[in-house]
């Protein structure tokens, strides 16, 4: 049995962002996050202004990925000090 229950048994829930529509984005590091954001931004450029609903969904995906990026940029050493 896995650590966490996910709809995708082959992904690592600690390093994967699952988008609002269920798309898994493996994000073990900042370059991976940036790669996904760049790809979504290209999709936005092609979809706008003809598909505003899709554009909103893609921006929501980017928002989730930016949250992951911020988390990766944080200095987590302070967390370990507080737990001691």
trRosetta pair geometry for C-beta under 8 A, 3 or more apart (Angstrom, degrees):
i j d omega theta_ij theta_ji phi_ij phi_ji
2 5 7.0 137 72 -87 108 39
2 6 7.1 -60 101 17 153 93
2 9 6.8 -167 -33 -145 143 75
2 13 7.9 109 152 -4 127 117
3 13 7.0 -140 78 42 105 119
3 14 7.9 8 78 -35 147 109
4 13 4.5 -69 64 46 134 161
6 9 6.9 164 75 -81 91 35
6 11 6.2 -98 120 65 155 101
6 13 5.1 -168 -59 -74 134 114
6 18 7.4 -178 -153 -54 111 147
7 18 7.7 112 40 -144 105 151
7 22 6.6 -49 78 -144 148 111
8 11 4.4 36 107 7 120 115
8 16 7.8 -95 75 125 134 159
8 18 7.4 177 11 -102 123 121
8 24 5.5 -43 14 -54 170 143
11 16 4.4 -19 172 -6 120 171
11 18 7.8 124 102 -73 159 101
11 24 5.1 -126 -90 -153 157 151
11 26 7.0 -143 -141 -83 101 88
12 15 4.7 22 95 36 118 98
12 16 5.6 136 70 -13 61 105
12 26 7.7 66 41 -127 95 92
13 16 6.1 -67 -112 49 27 99
15 26 6.4 23 123 -159 98 72
15 27 6.1 -163 171 71 68 55
15 28 4.4 10 -166 -89 133 71
16 24 5.2 -9 -179 -165 126 100
16 25 6.5 150 -162 73 69 45
16 26 5.2 -37 -102 -101 88 52
16 27 6.5 130 -116 21 31 78
17 24 7.6 144 79 -158 45 50
17 25 4.5 -18 64 62 94 106
17 27 5.3 25 -6 6 102 134
17 33 7.9 71 -3 -113 137 92
17 36 7.9 161 54 106 124 168
17 64 5.4 147 179 139 127 109
17 65 5.8 167 78 -91 167 63
17 67 7.9 136 -121 69 132 97
17 68 4.9 -90 -65 -50 131 146
18 22 6.3 -18 -179 -142 102 38
18 23 7.2 155 -160 74 55 38
18 24 5.4 -26 -103 -98 74 66
18 25 7.5 -177 -84 19 25 75
19 22 6.6 -33 71 41 78 17
19 23 4.0 5 33 53 127 90
19 24 7.6 -131 6 -64 82 19
19 25 6.5 79 -41 -16 96 109
19 60 7.7 104 -166 108 92 90
19 61 4.5 -5 -132 -117 123 98
19 64 6.1 172 -114 51 60 152
20 57 6.7 -135 69 -153 127 83
20 60 5.2 -5 -9 125 144 129
20 61 6.6 -114 13 -73 94 71
20 64 7.2 -174 -36 -33 83 141
21 57 6.6 33 -32 -171 123 126
21 61 7.9 -40 18 -75 95 112
23 61 7.0 0 59 -123 127 130
25 33 7.8 77 144 -116 123 58
25 36 4.7 60 -155 -129 126 158
25 61 7.7 124 -36 -175 141 103
25 65 6.3 -50 109 -93 162 107
26 32 6.3 -74 110 178 76 140
27 32 5.0 176 -129 105 49 114
27 33 4.7 56 -144 -75 115 83
27 36 6.8 -64 -83 4 102 143
27 65 6.9 179 -89 -137 149 83
27 68 5.0 39 119 150 158 149
27 69 8.0 -94 -172 -66 134 64
27 72 7.6 -118 151 -50 105 137
28 32 5.8 70 41 15 66 155
29 32 5.3 99 58 8 68 104
29 33 7.4 -129 105 -4 38 90
29 72 6.7 129 -151 -157 37 144
30 33 5.5 -54 -148 36 38 112
30 34 6.2 38 156 -19 70 106
30 69 6.1 78 -128 -139 81 84
30 72 5.3 -179 -67 115 81 141
30 73 7.0 73 -89 -66 126 82
31 34 5.6 -53 -144 39 33 113
31 35 6.3 41 154 -26 65 103
32 35 5.6 -50 -150 30 31 115
32 36 6.8 29 153 -15 63 103
33 36 5.9 -58 -155 36 33 108
33 37 6.3 31 151 -18 67 108
33 65 5.4 155 -161 -178 90 97
33 68 5.6 -167 -111 99 130 111
33 69 4.6 170 135 -79 155 92
33 72 6.8 -162 -14 13 146 149
34 37 5.6 -54 -145 38 33 112
34 38 6.2 36 156 -22 66 105
34 69 7.4 90 -58 -108 70 129
35 38 5.9 -53 -148 34 28 111
35 39 6.6 27 154 -17 62 107
36 39 5.7 -56 -150 36 32 111
36 40 6.4 28 155 -16 66 106
36 65 5.5 -155 97 -123 121 147
37 40 5.8 -57 -148 39 31 109
37 41 6.2 34 153 -23 65 107
37 62 5.6 84 -132 -133 85 90
37 65 5.3 -172 -71 112 91 144
37 66 7.3 82 -99 -63 132 76
37 69 7.7 -4 -39 -47 139 140
38 41 5.6 -54 -147 35 30 113
38 42 6.6 34 153 -21 63 101
39 42 5.8 -51 -153 31 33 111
39 43 6.8 33 149 -17 63 103
40 43 5.5 -52 -154 35 38 114
40 44 6.5 42 147 -23 67 100
40 58 5.1 166 -175 -170 99 99
40 61 5.5 -156 -127 94 150 121
40 62 5.3 -168 103 -68 144 94
40 65 7.5 173 11 8 148 150
41 44 5.4 -47 -151 31 37 115
41 45 6.6 42 150 -22 65 99
41 62 7.1 77 -63 -95 79 137
42 45 5.6 -48 -152 31 35 114
42 46 6.7 27 153 -12 64 106
43 46 5.9 -60 -151 41 33 107
43 47 6.0 23 156 -16 69 115
43 54 7.9 -107 150 151 106 113
43 58 5.6 -161 95 -121 114 147
44 47 5.8 -64 -138 42 29 105
44 48 5.8 21 169 -18 69 111
44 55 5.5 86 -139 -133 85 83
44 58 5.0 -167 -73 105 92 146
44 59 7.0 78 -102 -59 136 78
45 48 6.7 -54 -133 34 20 102
47 50 6.5 -121 -179 60 49 86
47 51 4.4 -70 -173 57 97 113
47 54 4.8 -113 -168 96 148 124
47 55 5.3 -176 104 -67 119 83
47 58 7.0 146 38 -7 149 146
48 51 7.4 -93 -78 53 34 67
48 52 7.4 64 -119 -93 72 58
48 55 5.1 70 -76 -93 91 140
49 52 6.7 8 -168 -67 64 88
49 55 7.9 -25 -122 -32 41 153
51 54 4.0 9 136 25 119 119
51 55 6.3 143 98 -23 73 86
52 55 5.4 -53 -146 35 37 116
52 56 6.5 40 156 -22 67 101
53 56 5.8 -51 -153 32 32 111
53 57 6.7 31 150 -16 63 105
54 57 5.6 -56 -152 37 35 112
54 58 6.3 35 152 -19 68 105
55 58 5.7 -55 -147 37 31 111
55 59 6.4 32 154 -18 65 104
56 59 5.8 -54 -148 36 31 110
56 60 6.5 35 151 -22 63 104
57 60 5.6 -52 -152 32 34 114
57 61 6.7 37 149 -20 64 101
58 61 5.5 -48 -152 32 37 114
58 62 6.5 39 149 -18 66 102
59 62 5.4 -49 -148 36 37 114
59 63 6.4 46 149 -26 65 101
60 63 5.5 -47 -150 29 33 118
60 64 6.9 36 151 -17 62 99
61 64 5.9 -53 -156 33 34 110
61 65 6.5 30 149 -15 65 107
62 65 5.5 -57 -148 41 35 112
62 66 6.2 39 152 -23 68 103
63 66 5.7 -51 -146 33 30 112
63 67 6.8 37 151 -22 61 99
64 67 5.6 -49 -157 28 35 115
64 68 6.8 34 147 -16 64 102
65 68 5.5 -50 -153 35 39 113
65 69 6.4 43 148 -23 67 102
66 69 5.3 -47 -145 33 37 115
66 70 6.4 41 154 -20 66 100
67 70 5.9 -52 -151 34 31 111
67 71 6.5 31 150 -19 63 106
68 71 5.6 -56 -151 36 33 114
68 72 6.4 32 152 -19 66 105
69 72 5.7 -55 -150 36 32 111
69 73 6.4 29 152 -18 65 108
70 73 5.7 -60 -149 38 32 111
70 74 6.8 48 150 -41 63 94
71 74 5.8 -38 -157 5 35 118
75 78 5.8 70 108 -6 97 103
76 79 5.1 -34 -168 21 68 120
76 80 7.0 69 141 -17 76 95
77 80 5.8 -52 -159 35 43 112
77 81 6.6 44 147 -21 69 105
78 81 5.6 -54 -149 36 37 114
78 82 6.4 36 154 -21 67 105
79 82 6.0 -57 -151 34 30 109
79 83 6.6 27 153 -19 64 108
80 83 5.9 -58 -149 34 32 110
80 84 6.8 38 154 -31 64 103
81 84 6.0 -51 -155 20 33 115
